[in-house]
Amino acid sequence: MELYTKKAHELKTLLDQKEVTSVEIVESHLKRIKEVEKDVGAFLYVDEEGSLEAAKAFDEGKDQGGLLGGIPVGIKDNISVKGLQNTCASKFLEGYKAPYDATVVKKLKKEQAILLGKLNMDEFAMGSSTEYSAYQLTRNPHDLSRVPGGSSGGSAASVAAMEVPLSLGTDTGGSVRQPASFCGIAGLKPTYGNISRYGVTAFGSTLDQVGTFGRDVKDLALITSSVAGHDPMDFTTNKKELGNLFAHLKGDLRGKKIALAKDFLGEGLDEAVRKNLMEVIEVLKDLGATVDFIDLDMAHYSLAVYYIISSAEASSNLARFDGVRFGKRAEDVVDVMDLYARSRSEGFGPEVKRRIMLGTYVLSAGYYDAYYKKALQVRKMIQEEYKKIFKEFDALISPTTPSPAFKFGDNGEDVMAMYLNDIYTVPVNIAGIPAVSIPSGKVEGLPLGLQIMGDYFSEQKILDIAYGVESSLKLNMTPKGLGGSR
């Protein structure tokens, strides 16, 4: 069996037992990339030389420790890796190379992980399908005519296609969990502040989080434990440590109280997704948990609140891209205003422009109180409602997405239809709580996902629940027919 078919924790066991070398593991994944990348399109840059050098150094080193020692990891192209490109999938940053490592990258290197390359995404992390990348399409490994989700579509597709066992993405409104669901893998968005954002290109600063991808819950626990923790370079990080999630993982659900919001079962939910969720509820009950239906009164405001706050913060954060300091610079300009306008018009894609314009509007003098200030007030109400729920329940569940992955172009002209793909994931970012998506089944060969949400700092608890469900379902989510896979 090829090494690329192994999960990260399985590879780690083989390494610890000296049955394989890191070079062999990296070579296997590089071979896999060459086999399937022309179909999948997950990588914007593969660091073949650098990854092999790092693997060789690990094999020859005396200290072969670290949670991820010798294991390949892919990095979303908005997370800085010194000396590698960091384009955010935008023409604005074409050719830009990061001069320093993001904190999460420093942590991966400390754990002796092998960085395999940079992964495709929606431009500046704004999108739900990775169709907004300025460079290439990334395709869903389960059906190449369908999207992988977004904005971390490259991160999810690369893991699903077995090009890399683990990857990092970012999640501002569901950009880890939604593509994880579409691609049939596991994805975690942590409590806000549990993973440093230093070195990550900002989109919505009060919503952005680095998230993790793996092919199962054990792998999620492994990589999340490696990158979480307080960082003095990011004042929003929490001082409460998560500890070793992998070492403490257990799947006992007996006595767990699970909530399901009736508001998550309304109009727009695909019937196959609803049926799958009901089947998962029976699994939870068989495992000893109780499941109660509850009202979540503020949930339907989340999407509106999200697009006001995230667009306002995007408008502010992306003001630095002006054609003067770095990135795209228009030629033959008349004056400085012409430089600003033309550089931004030529450098940014349509979705980024749309959100900048919306954000600028809601921050303007005449509309600040009516939109942005009001959204912040409603956000506080949403946060309080979730706090109340978790005083009574261990977790809250929902489908991760209202439907399976859609075909390319299906939502291209309908912006609201595209935004509604995040209807179940956005409230988590508004509240700042952790959530994990795991595969829950398939419909017509397309993966479906279950989202498990928890109270602040309850990553261990929701991963335990996810592990119990995963162990009971025993799903095979390997894409069929991709690069000869069966």
N, C-alpha and C positions, 0 to 999 in steps of 0.2 A: 504494500500500500504506500502511495506517495505521501511524503511528510506534510505536504500542504493540506491534506485532508484532515490532519489532526487539529484538535483545538489547542488553545494556548496552554491550558493547564496540563494537557496530555504531553505536549512538547516539552514543557518544563520538567515533568517527571522523567522523560527520556534523557534530557540533558543532565539532570541530577544523578541519574544512574549510569552516566557515561556511555549510553547506548548510541547516541548520535552527537554530532558537533553542531555548533551554531552555524558554521559555514554550510554544512549540508542542509540545514533548515532554510537558510536564506537562499541558497541555490535552488532549492525546490520551489520556493515561492516566486523567485525571479523567472524560473521556467514556466510556472503557471501564468504569470503575468503575460509572458510572450505568447502563450497559447490562446488566452481569452481576451486580452485587453483590446484588441481590434473590434471585438463585439461589445464589450462592456463600457470601455471609455471612462474608467474610474479615476485613473491617475493623470494629473497634469505634468508630473515630473517623477521619474523613477531614478533614485540615487543608487544605481547598480554598483558603481565603484566604491562609494563611501560606505554602503551597507556591508559589502563583502570585507572591506578593511576593518570595520568595527566588529564584525563576526569573528574574523581571524584573531583580532586583538583579544576578544573575549575568550576564545578557545585557548590562547597561549598564556592568558593571565593566571596569576596564582589565586586571586580572589574571584571566584565565579559565583558570588552570591547575588542578592537582589531578587525581588519578587518576579521581575521580568527578564532576568539575565539571559541573554542570547536569543530572545524572542523578538521577531519582527513586529513593528507597529507602523501604521500609516497615519499621516497627519493632515488634517484639513488645511486648505491653502489660505486660511486667515490666521493661522497660528505660527508665530515666528520661529524658524529654525535657522541658526546662524549659518550664513553662506548659501542657503537655499532660497529659491524664489518664494515670494509671498504676495501673490497677485490678487488675492480675494476673488479670483476668476473675473477680473475686470481689466479692460483695456487701459484704464487709468493707471494701473500699476504694472503694466507689461514691462518685463525686464528688471523689476525691482527685486533685490536680494536683501534678506533680513540681516542687519548688522549684529544681532544679539539673539539669544535663545529666550523664548517665553518660559515662565516658571515651570509650567507643566512639562516642557521639553527638558529643562534642567533636571527635573525629577525623574523623567524616563531615562535620561543618560546616567544619572546616579544609580538607578536600578539596573543599569547595563542592558537596557532594551536596545534593539537595533532599528534605527529609523529608516524605513524603506523608501519613503518619498512623500510627495504632496498630492492631495486629493481634490478632485473637482467639487464644485459647489455652485449654488446660485450666487450671482454677483453680490458681493458685500453681505452675504448671508440673507438676502432678501428674496424669498421665494419658497415654494412648496413642492418643486418638481425637478430642480436642477436644469430646467429649460432656459433659465436666465443666465447661465454661464456664458461669458463672452468668447469662450474658446472651443468647447465641444459639448456634445450630448453624452450624458451618462445613461446607460440603459439598465433596466431591471433584469438581473440575471435569471429570474424565473420566467420572464416573457420579454424579449428584446423589443417588442413593440410598445412597451409600457414604461412609464417613468419610475425611477427608483425612490421618488420622494425628494424632499429638500428641507432646508437648504444643504444639509450634509449628505447629499445623495451619493457623492463619490466615496465618502467614508463608509456608508452602509453597503453600497454595491460591492466595494472591494472585499469586505468581510464575507458577504453572502456568496460571492464568486470564488472564495478561497484564495484570493490573491494575497491576502495578508490575514493573520488570525485575529488581530486587534486593531482598532483605530480610534482616533480622537475626532470629535466634531464639536460644534457649538449649538446651543439650543436657546433661542430667544422667545419662541412661541410654539415649539414642538419640533424643531429642526434636527433633533436626534431621534426622538420617539416615533415620529411619523415615518421617516425613511426606514427605521428599524422594522416597523410594522409592515410596510410595503415590501421589504426585501427578506422578510422571514428570519430576522436575527433579533438579538437582545440589545436594548439601548437604555441608558440611564441618564436622566437629568437630575443632578444633585440639589440639595438645599442651596438656595442662593448664598454664596460666600464660602461654600465648602471646598471649592476648587478655584485657585487663583486665575484671574483674567489678565494678569500682567503679560504683555507680549501678544495679546489677542486683539486684532483690529476691531475696534468698538463699533457696534451697530446701535443697540439700545442698552445703555449702561446699567440701568436698574433692572433689566430683564435678562441680559446675556449670561450664559453659563457654559463653560466647557463641559461636554458630556462624553460618555464612553460607549463603545460598541464592542460586542463579542458575539460568538456564535451560541453561547449559552450563558446561564447566570453565573456559573463558576468563573468564567472568563471575565465577565463584567466586574465581579467582586475583586478579581486579581488586579485589573488595570485601574479600577477606581481607587483601591487602596494605595496604589503606586503614585497617583498624581494629586490626591486630596491633601488638604492641610493648610494651616495658616501661612500667609506670605506677607512679610513687612513691605513688599513692593506693591501690594494691593490692599488698600485700607478697608475694602469691603469684605475681605476674607474673615471667617470666623476663627476664634481661638480654640473652639471645641474640636477635638480630633476624632475622626471616625474609627481609627484603629485598623486592624487587619480584618477586613470584611470577609476575605476568603477563608481565613483560618476559623472564623466563628460561624460560618454558614451552616444552617440547619433548616430542614424543610418540614418541621412539625407545625401543623396548622390547628391542632386541637385547642379548642377554647377561643380561637381568634374570632373577633367580631368584625365583619366586613360590611360596608355600606355600598349601595348602588343607588345613585341619584335617578329618580324617575325622569328628571329633566334631560338626562342623557339618552333617553329612549324615544324621543319625539320625532317630529318630521325631519326628513333628510337622511335618516339612518337606513342603510341598505338592509333588506330583509334577511339576506344571508349572514350579515354581521350580527343582526339581532338574534338569529337562531343560534349562532356560534356562542354568543355571550350567555344565553340561557343554558347551553350545554356546559359551559365552564362553571356556571353557578352550581350545577349539580356536582361537578367535580370538587368544588370547594366544600360543599356540604358533606360529601363522602369522606373528605380528609379531616372532618371534625370541626369545620368553621361554621358559624352562623352568618347568613346573608340577609340583611334587611333593606327594604326600599325606603328611601328618604326623599325629602324635598330639598332642593338646592336653589333657593329663590333668586340668588344673585348671579347664577352661572350664565344666564343668557345675556348679561351685560358685558361679559368678559371680552368678547371679540371686539366690540366697539371701544372699550377701554384700552385694549391692547393696541389697536391700530392708531389711536390718538397718541398714546404715550410713546410707543416704539417709533412712530414716524417723527414725532417732535424731537426725540433723542437722536434719531438718525440725521435729521436736518442739522442739528448742532454738531454731532460728531463728524459728519462728512464735510463740514465747512472748511476743514483743513486742506481738502483736495481742491486747490484753487488754481493750479497751473504755475505756481510760483516756487513753492518749496520743494516739491518732488512729484514724480509721476508725470502724467500727460501734460504737455505744454503746446498749445496751439501755435501755429506758425503764421507769419505775416500779419500780426495783429496791429490794430490802429492805436489803441491805448490800453491802459490797465483794465478798464471795465470790459473791453473787447476780449482781452486775454482771459479774464475770469469766465465770462459767458461762453466763449467758444471752447475753452479747455474743458469746462464741465459738460457742455453739450456734446462734445465729441468723445469724451472719456467715459461718461456714464451711460448705462443701458436704460431701457424704458421703465423697468420696475423700480430701479433706484431713483430715477427722476420723479416718478409718480409719488414715491414716499417722501422724498425731499420736499416736493411742492405741498403735499398734505401737511407735513410737519411744520413747514414755514407758515402755512395758513393758520394752524391751530395755536401757534405761538405768537401770532401777530397781535398788535395792541388791541384791536377791536374784538378779538375772539379768544384771547387767552383765558379769561374767566369762564366763558361759556363752554369751552371745550377742554383745554388742558387741565385747568384747575379742577373742574368738575370730574374729569376722569380720575385724577388723583384721589378725590374724595370717595368716589365709587370703589376704587381699588382698595381703599382701607376697609370698606364694608365687606368686600369679597374676602379679604384676608381674615377678618373677624369671623365670618361665617365658616371658613375652613377650620379655624382654631376651635370653634364650638363643636364641629363634627368630630374632630380627633380627640376631644375629651371623652367621647363615648365609644368611638370605633378605632380599631387598630389600623384600618386601611379603607380607602374608597376605591372602587373599581369602575371602569368604563371601557368601551371599545377604544382603541388608540385612534382609529380613524373611522369616519362614517361609511367608508366603502373600501374595497381593495384598490390596488394601484390602477390608475386610469391610463388611457393611451395618450401618446404624445399628441399635443394639439387640442385635446378634448376640452380643456379649460382655458386655452390661450386667449380667446376673445372675451371670456366671461371672468372678469377679475374677482367678483364676489364668489363665484363658484370655486375658484382657486383658494380664496381666503377661508372658505368654509371647511376645507380639508383640515384646518387646525382647530376646529370648534371644541374638541375634547382635550386638546393639549394646551391651548392658550391659558386656561384658568390656572394651571399649575405655575406658570411663569408669573402671572399676576400676583398670586399668593406667595411665591417664593419657596414653595414646598418641593420635596423630592418626588420623583415618579419614575417608574420603570415600565418599559414595554417589552413583552415577551410574545413569541409566536403562540397562537391559540388554535390554529387550524388552517384549513385551506378551502377555497371555493373555486372550482374550475381551474385548479392548479395554482391559484394566486394566494399568497399568504395573508392571514388575518392576524391582528395583534390585540392583546389584552393589556390595558394600562392599569397599573397598581400605584395609587397615590398614598402618601403618608404624611404624618406630622413633621415639623421641622426636626432635622437631625435623625430621622428614623430610617436612614438608608439600610441599616442592618435588618430592620424588621421587614421592610418591603421586599428586600432581596430574599429573605427567608421565605416569605409567602410565595414569591415568584419561583423560587427553587422547588418548593413543594408542588406547585401546580405543574411546572415543567417536568418534574420527575414522574408525575402521575400521567401526564398526557403522552410522554414518550414520542414526540413528533419527529419525523424525518423531514427537515427543511432544505435538504441539498437540492440545488437547481438541477433539473434533468436536461441532459443533452448539451450543456454548455461546455465547449472545449473537450467533448468526449466524455464528460462526467455522466455517471448513471446512478 
